[in-house]
């Protein structure tokens, strides 16, 4: 079974973007085909925040968000695992500084490094940081 770390940017693309990035579609299909995603603790909050922001911008209405949350909950139980451990704050700070990332993105990067898994992300800066850190990008 293949596993990878799933960034919120990919999950949000499935529900928020009107034209879903082909990479996000491919990642969703991997999950539907039996792959498992690993997510850090902040993933749930970051995804919900993306829904809240989409609602405020008028991109999604509450009924669409309710449907997206239900689909995401089902996906979580079928295909998403929590990271094995919470990472030390000093490690996140160091990665954020080294790669000029937000603390959120540093947690995805360090989770992938800690779990020794590829990273699935649509974030350009996070992709660059992963490559520089020797972390494979999920395909």
C-alpha positions in Angstrom: 0.0 0.0 0.0 1.4 3.4 -0.9 1.4 6.2 1.6 2.1 10.0 1.3 1.7 13.2 3.3 -1.3 15.1 2.2 -1.2 18.9 2.3 -4.4 20.8 2.8 -3.9 22.6 -0.5 -4.7 19.4 -2.4 -7.7 18.5 -0.3 -9.1 22.0 -0.6 -8.7 21.9 -4.4 -11.2 19.0 -4.5 -13.9 21.1 -3.0 -13.2 24.8 -3.4 -11.6 25.1 -6.9 -14.1 25.3 -9.8 -11.5 23.9 -12.1 -9.7 21.2 -10.1 -5.9 21.0 -10.8 -5.1 17.7 -12.6 -2.5 16.9 -9.9 -5.2 17.1 -7.2 -7.4 14.8 -9.2 -4.6 12.3 -9.6 -4.0 12.4 -5.8 -7.7 11.8 -5.1 -7.7 8.9 -7.5 -4.7 7.4 -5.7 -6.6 7.5 -2.4 -9.7 6.0 -4.1 -7.4 3.2 -5.4 -6.2 2.2 -1.9 -3.3 4.6 -1.1 -3.2 6.1 2.4 -2.6 9.8 3.2 -0.9 10.8 6.4 -1.7 14.2 7.8 -0.3 16.3 10.7 -2.7 17.5 13.4 -3.2 20.9 11.9 -4.6 19.5 8.6 -8.2 19.3 9.8 -8.2 22.9 11.0 -6.5 24.2 7.9 -9.0 22.5 5.7 -12.0 23.8 7.7 -10.4 27.3 7.6 -10.2 27.0 3.8 -13.9 26.2 3.7 -14.7 29.2 6.0 -12.6 31.5 3.7 -14.3 30.2 0.6 -17.7 30.9 2.2 -16.7 34.4 3.1 -15.4 35.1 -0.4 -18.7 33.7 -1.8 -17.0 30.8 -3.6 -19.0 28.2 -1.6 -22.4 28.4 0.1 -23.2 26.6 3.3 -24.9 23.7 1.6 -21.8 23.1 -0.5 -19.6 23.2 2.6 -21.8 20.8 4.5 -21.5 18.4 1.5 -17.8 18.9 1.3 -17.3 18.2 5.0 -19.4 15.0 4.8 -17.3 13.8 1.9 -14.1 14.7 3.6 -15.1 12.9 6.8 -15.8 9.8 4.8 -12.5 10.1 3.0 -10.7 10.6 6.4 -12.1 7.3 7.8 -11.3 5.4 4.6 -7.9 6.8 3.5 -6.4 9.2 5.9 -4.1 8.5 8.9 -2.8 10.9 11.6 0.9 11.4 11.7 2.7 9.1 14.1 3.8 11.9 16.4 3.5 15.6 17.1 6.7 17.3 16.0 8.8 19.5 18.4 8.1 23.2 18.0 11.9 23.9 17.6 12.0 21.6 14.6 9.1 23.4 12.9 10.7 26.8 13.6 14.0 25.6 12.2 12.4 24.3 9.0 10.3 27.4 8.6 13.4 29.5 8.9 15.6 27.3 6.7 13.1 27.1 3.8 11.3 30.4 4.3 8.0 28.7 4.9 5.0 29.4 7.0 4.8 27.3 10.2 1.9 25.5 8.6 3.9 24.5 5.6 6.9 23.6 7.7 4.7 21.1 9.6 3.8 19.3 6.3 7.5 19.3 5.2 8.7 18.0 8.6 5.9 15.4 8.7 7.0 14.0 5.3 10.6 14.0 6.5 9.8 12.4 9.8 7.5 9.7 8.3 9.9 9.3 5.3 7.1 9.7 2.9 6.5 11.7 -0.3 4.5 14.9 0.0 1.4 15.8 -2.0 1.0 19.6 -2.3 -0.1 22.3 -4.7 1.9 24.9 -2.9 4.8 26.2 -5.1 7.1 27.2 -2.2 6.4 24.0 -0.3 7.3 21.9 -3.5 10.6 23.8 -3.8 11.4 23.3 -0.1 10.6 19.6 -0.3 12.9 19.2 -3.3 15.7 21.1 -1.4 15.1 18.9 1.6 15.4 15.7 -0.4 11.7 14.8 0.0 10.0 13.2 -2.9 6.8 14.7 -4.3 3.9 12.3 -4.5 2.7 11.5 -8.0 
